[in-house]
């Protein structure tokens, strides 16, 4: 929900950094992989209750995730392969963080964390499934034209998810209640994406049939 407002603000701030990286020969895919590996470090840190070290790893992951796409655009290296790698590792990272909190305190966090992971699957699958169909119909991406995939809006997107992860690390004792609330928001996102995506694609198909019959 907030991505379309936050991204245009952050994008210009990355330009000097990505220009320097390009001069040093760093590639977008390298940033994607390194950022993912740093993000995965948060899992054992969370499991051993090293909250602020985990928060640092999460923050670094998100910074590098922003830089890889900016570098790809700056260096004219944007590609479907790079977009695929980026979004795949992003979803793995998103799933790994709740797992860390489940490992840290299974008795308190397992149920809420499992529900959150299930709704993450729902938001991710609805997002990616629509992206495939949107590519087929060449649908416009007015808010995210620089992305490799079509972004179907929802109540819970990247910005909200990272804010949640930060809150988890600052107030880990409240993980269960925060995870439950966010899972509810994810469920709303799933419903709106399925409803909106289905109806959008039905209209596109109807338009194609109409055009074919003219």
Secondary structure as GFF3:
##gff-version 3
##sequence-region A 1 214
A	DSSP	alpha_helix	3	23	.	.	.	ID=ss1
A	DSSP	alpha_helix	28	47	.	.	.	ID=ss2
A	DSSP	alpha_helix	51	74	.	.	.	ID=ss3
A	DSSP	alpha_helix	80	104	.	.	.	ID=ss4
A	DSSP	alpha_helix	106	137	.	.	.	ID=ss5
A	DSSP	alpha_helix	158	170	.	.	.	ID=ss6
A	DSSP	three_ten_helix	172	174	.	.	.	ID=ss7
A	DSSP	alpha_helix	175	213	.	.	.	ID=ss8
###
